[in-house]
Amino acid sequence: MDRLREQIGSGEALGRFVDLFRSQTPAKLDELEKAVQDGELDERKRVAHFLKGSAASLGATRMTELCRELESAAPLRAPDLVAALGAAFDEAVGVLEREASRVGR
């Protein structure tokens, strides 16, 4: 979070990034879940890679790790990883929102 605040600056800017992350990520999680259900490996890798970058840019390390695993996981593990990713997203949003409020959103 310190590195992110250093790069972004004000709490208002951090708040905008958090808002984008919170509003855009659920659709990507839905895309990922569909790709896993349909057995579309290339689509699963593409969406997981996109989410990995978004999560890493905001310091959501658990999400980043799960996305990395999803990029290469066996199909049988993918549904569990997607479920864990949804929970990690909820947790990350909570932490990011608290941080944005703390620094003066």
DSSP file (Angstrom, degrees, kcal/mol; ACC not computed):
  #  RESIDUE AA STRUCTURE BP1 BP2  ACC     N-H-->O    O-->H-N    N-H-->O    O-->H-N    TCO  KAPPA ALPHA  PHI   PSI    X-CA   Y-CA   Z-CA
    1    1 A M     >        0   0    0      0, 0.0     4,-2.9     0, 0.0     5,-0.2   0.000 360.0 360.0 360.0 -36.6    0.0    0.0    0.0
    2    2 A D  H  >  +     0   0    0      1,-0.2     4,-2.3     2,-0.2     5,-0.2   0.933 360.0  47.3 -62.0 -44.0    2.9    2.4    0.7
    3    3 A R  H  > S+     0   0    0      2,-0.2     4,-2.1     1,-0.2    -1,-0.2   0.903 112.5  50.1 -63.2 -40.6    4.3    1.9   -2.8
    4    4 A L  H  > S+     0   0    0      2,-0.2     4,-2.9     1,-0.2     5,-0.4   0.933 110.8  47.9 -64.4 -46.5    0.8    2.4   -4.3
    5    5 A R  H  X S+     0   0    0     -4,-2.9     4,-2.6     1,-0.2    -1,-0.2   0.897 110.8  53.0 -60.6 -39.1    0.2    5.6   -2.3
    6    6 A E  H  < S+     0   0    0     -4,-2.3    -1,-0.2    -5,-0.2    -2,-0.2   0.895 114.7  40.9 -62.9 -40.2    3.7    6.8   -3.4
    7    7 A Q  H  < S+     0   0    0     -4,-2.1    -2,-0.2    -5,-0.2    -1,-0.2   0.886 125.1  33.9 -75.5 -40.4    2.9    6.2   -7.0
    8    8 A I  H  < S-     0   0    0     -4,-2.9     2,-0.7     1,-0.2    -3,-0.2   0.874  88.8-160.9 -87.7 -40.7   -0.7    7.5   -7.1
    9    9 A G     <  +     0   0    0     -4,-2.6    -1,-0.2    -5,-0.4    -2,-0.1  -0.854  50.6  50.7 101.4-115.5   -0.5   10.3   -4.6
   10   10 A S  S  > S-     0   0    0     -2,-0.7     4,-2.0     1,-0.1     5,-0.1  -0.050  75.5-118.4 -68.2 160.7   -3.7   11.5   -3.1
   11   11 A G  H  > S+     0   0    0     92,-0.7     4,-2.6    93,-0.2    94,-0.2   0.820 114.4  60.4 -63.4 -32.1   -6.5    9.6   -1.4
   12   12 A E  H  > S+     0   0    0     92,-0.3     4,-1.9     2,-0.2    -1,-0.2   0.921 105.5  46.4 -63.5 -43.7   -8.8   10.8   -4.1
   13   13 A A  H  > S+     0   0    0      2,-0.2     4,-2.0     1,-0.2    -2,-0.2   0.916 112.6  49.9 -64.8 -42.6   -6.7    9.2   -6.9
   14   14 A L  H  X S+     0   0    0     -4,-2.0     4,-2.6     1,-0.2    -2,-0.2   0.913 108.1  54.8 -60.8 -41.2   -6.5    6.0   -4.9
   15   15 A G  H  X S+     0   0    0     -4,-2.6     4,-2.6     1,-0.2    -1,-0.2   0.883 105.9  51.4 -59.4 -40.0  -10.3    6.1   -4.4
   16   16 A R  H  X S+     0   0    0     -4,-1.9     4,-2.3     2,-0.2    -1,-0.2   0.913 110.6  48.4 -64.7 -41.7  -10.8    6.4   -8.2
   17   17 A F  H  X S+     0   0    0     -4,-2.0     4,-2.6     2,-0.2    -2,-0.2   0.915 112.3  49.0 -63.5 -42.4   -8.6    3.3   -8.8
   18   18 A V  H  X S+     0   0    0     -4,-2.6     4,-3.1     2,-0.2     5,-0.2   0.916 109.7  52.0 -63.3 -43.1  -10.5    1.4   -6.1
   19   19 A D  H  X S+     0   0    0     -4,-2.6     4,-2.3     2,-0.2     5,-0.2   0.922 111.6  46.6 -59.7 -44.6  -13.8    2.4   -7.6
   20   20 A L  H  X S+     0   0    0     -4,-2.3     4,-2.7     2,-0.2     5,-0.4   0.935 113.8  48.1 -62.0 -46.1  -12.7    1.2  -11.1
   21   21 A F  H  X S+     0   0    0     -4,-2.6     4,-1.9     1,-0.2    -2,-0.2   0.930 114.1  46.7 -59.9 -46.7  -11.3   -2.1   -9.6
   22   22 A R  H  < S+     0   0    0     -4,-3.1    -1,-0.2     1,-0.2    -2,-0.2   0.860 118.2  41.4 -65.2 -36.8  -14.5   -2.7   -7.6
   23   23 A S  H  < S+     0   0    0     -4,-2.3     4,-0.3    -5,-0.2    -2,-0.2   0.821 121.6  36.8 -84.4 -30.4  -16.8   -1.9  -10.6
   24   24 A Q  H  X S+     0   0    0     -4,-2.7     4,-1.2    -5,-0.2     3,-0.4   0.757 102.3  68.9 -95.0 -26.2  -15.0   -3.7  -13.4
   25   25 A T  H  X S+     0   0    0     -4,-1.9     4,-2.7    -5,-0.4     5,-0.2   0.875  88.4  62.6 -67.4 -38.6  -13.6   -6.8  -11.7
   26   26 A P  H  > S+     0   0    0      0, 0.0     4,-2.2     0, 0.0    -1,-0.2   0.892 103.5  50.5 -56.3 -38.4  -16.9   -8.6  -11.1
   27   27 A A  H  > S+     0   0    0     -3,-0.4     4,-2.3    -4,-0.3    -2,-0.2   0.897 111.2  48.7 -64.7 -38.5  -17.6   -8.8  -14.9
   28   28 A K  H  X S+     0   0    0     -4,-1.2     4,-2.5     2,-0.2    -1,-0.2   0.885 108.9  52.7 -67.9 -37.8  -14.1  -10.2  -15.4
   29   29 A L  H  X S+     0   0    0     -4,-2.7     4,-2.5     2,-0.2    -2,-0.2   0.893 109.2  50.2 -63.6 -38.2  -14.7  -12.8  -12.6
   30   30 A D  H  X S+     0   0    0     -4,-2.2     4,-2.5    -5,-0.2    -2,-0.2   0.919 109.9  50.2 -63.5 -43.8  -17.9  -13.8  -14.4
   31   31 A E  H  X S+     0   0    0     -4,-2.3     4,-2.5     1,-0.2    -2,-0.2   0.916 111.5  49.1 -59.1 -43.0  -15.9  -14.2  -17.7
   32   32 A L  H  X S+     0   0    0     -4,-2.5     4,-2.3     2,-0.2    -2,-0.2   0.923 110.1  49.8 -64.3 -44.8  -13.4  -16.3  -15.9
   33   33 A E  H  X S+     0   0    0     -4,-2.5     4,-2.7     1,-0.2    -1,-0.2   0.909 111.6  49.1 -61.0 -42.3  -16.0  -18.5  -14.3
   34   34 A K  H  X S+     0   0    0     -4,-2.5     4,-2.7     2,-0.2     6,-0.2   0.918 109.6  51.6 -63.3 -43.7  -17.7  -19.1  -17.7
   35   35 A A  H  <>S+     0   0    0     -4,-2.5     5,-2.5     1,-0.2     4,-0.5   0.896 112.0  47.1 -60.7 -39.8  -14.4  -19.9  -19.3
   36   36 A V  H ><5S+     0   0    0     -4,-2.3     3,-0.9     3,-0.2    -2,-0.2   0.936 113.1  48.0 -67.0 -46.3  -13.7  -22.5  -16.6
   37   37 A Q  H 3<5S+     0   0    0     -4,-2.7    -2,-0.2     1,-0.2    -1,-0.2   0.879 115.1  45.5 -61.6 -38.1  -17.2  -24.0  -16.8
   38   38 A D  T 3<5S-     0   0    0     -4,-2.7    -1,-0.2    -5,-0.2    -2,-0.2   0.487 110.8-121.0 -85.2  -2.8  -16.9  -24.2  -20.6
   39   39 A G  T < 5 +     0   0    0     -3,-0.9     2,-1.3    -4,-0.5    -3,-0.2   0.780  56.0 156.4  70.0  26.3  -13.4  -25.6  -20.5
   40   40 A E     >< +     0   0    0     -5,-2.5     4,-2.6    -6,-0.2    -1,-0.2  -0.687  15.7 178.8 -89.2  89.6  -12.0  -22.7  -22.6
   41   41 A L  H  > S+     0   0    0     -2,-1.3     4,-2.5     1,-0.2     5,-0.2   0.890  76.7  49.9 -61.9 -45.0   -8.3  -22.9  -21.5
   42   42 A D  H  > S+     0   0    0      1,-0.2     4,-2.2     2,-0.2    -1,-0.2   0.909 113.5  46.2 -63.5 -41.4   -7.1  -20.0  -23.7
   43   43 A E  H  > S+     0   0    0      2,-0.2     4,-2.7     1,-0.2     5,-0.3   0.905 111.0  53.2 -67.3 -41.0   -9.9  -17.7  -22.5
   44   44 A R  H  X S+     0   0    0     -4,-2.6     4,-2.4     1,-0.2     5,-0.2   0.931 111.3  46.1 -58.7 -45.5   -9.3  -18.7  -18.9
   45   45 A K  H  X S+     0   0    0     -4,-2.5     4,-2.2     2,-0.2    -1,-0.2   0.895 112.4  51.0 -64.5 -40.5   -5.6  -17.8  -19.2
   46   46 A R  H  X S+     0   0    0     -4,-2.2     4,-2.1     2,-0.2    -2,-0.2   0.940 114.6  41.2 -63.9 -48.5   -6.4  -14.5  -20.9
   47   47 A V  H  X S+     0   0    0     -4,-2.7     4,-2.7     2,-0.2     5,-0.2   0.902 114.3  52.1 -69.4 -40.7   -8.8  -13.4  -18.3
   48   48 A A  H  X S+     0   0    0     -4,-2.4     4,-2.3    -5,-0.3    -1,-0.2   0.895 109.9  50.3 -61.5 -39.0   -6.7  -14.6  -15.4
   49   49 A H  H  X S+     0   0    0     -4,-2.2     4,-1.9    -5,-0.2    -2,-0.2   0.918 110.6  49.0 -65.3 -43.4   -3.7  -12.7  -16.8
   50   50 A F  H  X S+     0   0    0     -4,-2.1     4,-2.0     1,-0.2    -2,-0.2   0.943 113.8  45.8 -59.7 -48.8   -5.8   -9.5  -17.1
   51   51 A L  H  X S+     0   0    0     -4,-2.7     4,-2.9     1,-0.2     5,-0.3   0.861 107.7  58.3 -64.2 -35.9   -7.0   -9.9  -13.5
   52   52 A K  H  X S+     0   0    0     -4,-2.3     4,-2.6    -5,-0.2    -1,-0.2   0.921 107.4  47.0 -59.8 -44.0   -3.5  -10.7  -12.3
   53   53 A G  H  X S+     0   0    0     -4,-1.9     4,-2.1     2,-0.2    -2,-0.2   0.911 113.2  48.0 -64.8 -43.1   -2.3   -7.3  -13.7
   54   54 A S  H  X S+     0   0    0     -4,-2.0     4,-0.9     2,-0.2    -2,-0.2   0.932 114.6  45.6 -62.6 -46.2   -5.1   -5.4  -12.2
   55   55 A A  H ><>S+     0   0    0     -4,-2.9     5,-2.7     1,-0.2     3,-0.7   0.915 112.3  50.7 -65.3 -43.0   -4.7   -7.0   -8.8
   56   56 A A  H ><5S+     0   0    0     -4,-2.6     3,-1.2    -5,-0.3    -1,-0.2   0.880 104.4  57.9 -63.6 -37.3   -0.9   -6.6   -8.8
   57   57 A S  H 3<5S+     0   0    0     -4,-2.1    -1,-0.2     1,-0.3    -2,-0.2   0.765 112.3  41.1 -66.3 -23.4   -1.2   -2.9   -9.7
   58   58 A L  T <<5S-     0   0    0     -4,-0.9    -1,-0.3    -3,-0.7    -2,-0.2   0.329 117.6-109.0-104.7   5.8   -3.3   -2.3   -6.5
   59   59 A G  T < 5 +     0   0    0     -3,-1.2     2,-1.8    -4,-0.4    -3,-0.2   0.699  65.3 150.0  78.0  18.7   -1.3   -4.6   -4.3
   60   60 A A     >< +     0   0    0     -5,-2.7     4,-2.3     1,-0.2    -1,-0.2  -0.588  16.8 172.6 -83.9  79.4   -3.9   -7.3   -4.0
   61   61 A T  H  >  +     0   0    0     -2,-1.8     4,-2.6     1,-0.2    -1,-0.2   0.844  69.6  53.6 -65.3 -37.8   -1.3  -10.1   -3.6
   62   62 A R  H  > S+     0   0    0      2,-0.2     4,-2.4     1,-0.2    -1,-0.2   0.930 111.6  46.6 -63.6 -43.3   -3.7  -13.0   -2.8
   63   63 A M  H  > S+     0   0    0     25,-0.2     4,-2.6     2,-0.2     5,-0.2   0.920 111.1  52.9 -61.9 -42.9   -5.6  -12.2   -6.0
   64   64 A T  H  X S+     0   0    0     -4,-2.3     4,-2.1     1,-0.2    -2,-0.2   0.921 110.1  47.7 -58.6 -45.6   -2.4  -12.0   -7.9
   65   65 A E  H  X S+     0   0    0     -4,-2.6     4,-2.2     2,-0.2    -1,-0.2   0.916 111.9  49.2 -62.7 -44.6   -1.2  -15.4   -6.6
   66   66 A L  H  X S+     0   0    0     -4,-2.4     4,-2.4     1,-0.2    -2,-0.2   0.900 110.8  50.2 -63.8 -40.6   -4.6  -17.0   -7.4
   67   67 A C  H  X S+     0   0    0     -4,-2.6     4,-1.7     2,-0.2    -1,-0.2   0.897 108.2  53.2 -64.2 -39.6   -4.6  -15.6  -10.9
   68   68 A R  H  X S+     0   0    0     -4,-2.1     4,-0.6    -5,-0.2    -1,-0.2   0.918 110.6  47.4 -60.3 -43.1   -1.0  -16.9  -11.5
   69   69 A E  H >X S+     0   0    0     -4,-2.2     4,-1.6     1,-0.2     3,-1.1   0.904 108.5  54.9 -64.4 -40.7   -2.2  -20.3  -10.4
   70   70 A L  H 3< S+     0   0    0     -4,-2.4    -1,-0.2     1,-0.3    -2,-0.2   0.811  97.8  64.1 -63.9 -29.5   -5.3  -20.1  -12.7
   71   71 A E  H 3< S+     0   0    0     -4,-1.7    -1,-0.3     1,-0.2    -2,-0.2   0.793 122.7  16.9 -64.1 -26.1   -3.1  -19.4  -15.7
   72   72 A S  H << S+     0   0    0     -3,-1.1    -2,-0.2    -4,-0.6    -1,-0.2   0.411  94.2 124.5-127.8   1.6   -1.5  -22.8  -15.4
   73   73 A A     <  -     0   0    0     -4,-1.6     5,-0.0     1,-0.1    -3,-0.0  -0.241  66.4-103.3 -69.3 152.0   -3.7  -24.9  -13.2
   74   74 A A    >>  -     0   0    0      1,-0.1     3,-1.6     4,-0.0     4,-1.2  -0.434  37.3-110.1 -65.9 147.5   -5.2  -28.3  -14.2
   75   75 A P  T 34 S+     0   0    0      0, 0.0     3,-0.2     0, 0.0    -1,-0.1   0.805 116.2  59.6 -52.7 -33.9   -8.9  -28.0  -15.2
   76   76 A L  T 34 S+     0   0    0      1,-0.2     4,-0.3     2,-0.2    -3,-0.0   0.793 107.8  45.1 -68.7 -26.7  -10.0  -29.9  -12.1
   77   77 A R  T <> S+     0   0    0     -3,-1.6     4,-1.9     1,-0.1     3,-0.4   0.702  92.9  83.6 -85.5 -21.1   -8.5  -27.3   -9.8
   78   78 A A  H  X S+     0   0    0     -4,-1.2     4,-2.5     1,-0.2     5,-0.2   0.865  84.4  53.7 -58.0 -44.6   -9.8  -24.3  -11.7
   79   79 A P  H  > S+     0   0    0      0, 0.0     4,-2.1     0, 0.0    -1,-0.2   0.908 110.6  47.8 -59.5 -39.9  -13.3  -24.1  -10.1
   80   80 A D  H  > S+     0   0    0     -3,-0.4     4,-2.2    -4,-0.3    -2,-0.2   0.886 111.7  50.4 -66.3 -37.7  -11.9  -24.0   -6.6
   81   81 A L  H  X S+     0   0    0     -4,-1.9     4,-2.2     2,-0.2    -1,-0.2   0.882 108.6  51.9 -67.5 -37.8   -9.4  -21.3   -7.6
   82   82 A V  H  X S+     0   0    0     -4,-2.5     4,-2.0     2,-0.2    -2,-0.2   0.915 110.1  49.2 -64.4 -42.3  -12.1  -19.2   -9.1
   83   83 A A  H  X S+     0   0    0     -4,-2.1     4,-1.7     1,-0.2    -2,-0.2   0.918 112.2  47.9 -62.7 -42.7  -14.1  -19.5   -5.9
   84   84 A A  H  X S+     0   0    0     -4,-2.2     4,-2.4     1,-0.2    -1,-0.2   0.860 108.2  56.1 -65.6 -34.4  -11.1  -18.5   -3.9
   85   85 A L  H  X S+     0   0    0     -4,-2.2     4,-2.3     2,-0.2    -1,-0.2   0.888 104.0  53.0 -65.6 -39.3  -10.5  -15.6   -6.2
   86   86 A G  H  X S+     0   0    0     -4,-2.0     4,-2.0     2,-0.2    -1,-0.2   0.916 111.2  46.1 -61.4 -43.0  -14.0  -14.2   -5.6
   87   87 A A  H  X S+     0   0    0     -4,-1.7     4,-2.2     1,-0.2    -2,-0.2   0.891 111.5  51.9 -66.3 -39.6  -13.4  -14.3   -1.9
   88   88 A A  H  X S+     0   0    0     -4,-2.4     4,-2.6     2,-0.2   -25,-0.2   0.858 107.5  53.6 -65.5 -34.9   -9.9  -12.7   -2.3
   89   89 A F  H  X S+     0   0    0     -4,-2.3     4,-2.7     2,-0.2     5,-0.2   0.945 108.0  49.0 -63.2 -48.3  -11.5   -9.9   -4.4
   90   90 A D  H  X S+     0   0    0     -4,-2.0     4,-1.9     1,-0.2    -2,-0.2   0.913 113.7  47.1 -57.6 -43.6  -14.1   -9.1   -1.7
   91   91 A E  H  X S+     0   0    0     -4,-2.2     4,-2.2     2,-0.2    -1,-0.2   0.921 111.5  50.4 -64.5 -44.7  -11.3   -9.0    0.9
   92   92 A A  H  X S+     0   0    0     -4,-2.6     4,-2.9     1,-0.2     5,-0.2   0.905 108.7  51.8 -62.2 -42.3   -9.1   -6.8   -1.4
   93   93 A V  H  X S+     0   0    0     -4,-2.7     4,-2.8     1,-0.2     5,-0.2   0.916 109.1  51.1 -61.5 -42.9  -11.9   -4.3   -2.0
   94   94 A G  H  X S+     0   0    0     -4,-1.9     4,-2.1    -5,-0.2    -1,-0.2   0.929 113.1  44.4 -59.3 -46.5  -12.5   -4.0    1.7
   95   95 A V  H  X S+     0   0    0     -4,-2.2     4,-2.4     2,-0.2    -2,-0.2   0.929 114.9  48.5 -64.3 -45.9   -8.8   -3.3    2.5
   96   96 A L  H  X S+     0   0    0     -4,-2.9     4,-2.7     1,-0.2    -2,-0.2   0.891 110.9  50.1 -64.5 -40.0   -8.5   -0.9   -0.4
   97   97 A E  H  X S+     0   0    0     -4,-2.8     4,-2.2    -5,-0.2    -1,-0.2   0.913 111.0  49.0 -65.6 -41.3  -11.6    1.0    0.5
   98   98 A R  H  X S+     0   0    0     -4,-2.1     4,-2.3    -5,-0.2    -2,-0.2   0.920 112.8  48.3 -62.6 -42.1  -10.4    1.4    4.1
   99   99 A E  H  X S+     0   0    0     -4,-2.4     4,-2.0     2,-0.2    -2,-0.2   0.916 110.2  50.6 -65.1 -43.3   -7.0    2.6    2.9
  100  100 A A  H  <>S+     0   0    0     -4,-2.7     5,-1.0     1,-0.2    -1,-0.2   0.896 112.9  46.9 -61.8 -39.9   -8.6    5.1    0.5
  101  101 A S  H ><5S+     0   0    0     -4,-2.2     3,-1.1     3,-0.2    -1,-0.2   0.882 109.7  54.4 -67.7 -38.1  -10.7    6.4    3.4
  102  102 A R  H 3<5S+     0   0    0     -4,-2.3    -2,-0.2     1,-0.3    -1,-0.2   0.864 107.6  48.7 -64.5 -38.0   -7.8    6.6    5.7
  103  103 A V  T 3<5S-     0   0    0     -4,-2.0   -92,-0.7    -5,-0.1    -1,-0.3   0.319 129.9 -87.6 -91.1  10.3   -5.7    8.7    3.4
  104  104 A G  T < 5       0   0    0     -3,-1.1   -92,-0.3   -93,-0.2   -93,-0.2   0.943 360.0 360.0  92.0  52.8   -8.4   11.2    2.8
  105  105 A R      <       0   0    0     -5,-1.0    -4,-0.1   -94,-0.2    -1,-0.1   0.477 360.0 360.0 -58.6 360.0  -10.6   10.0   -0.1
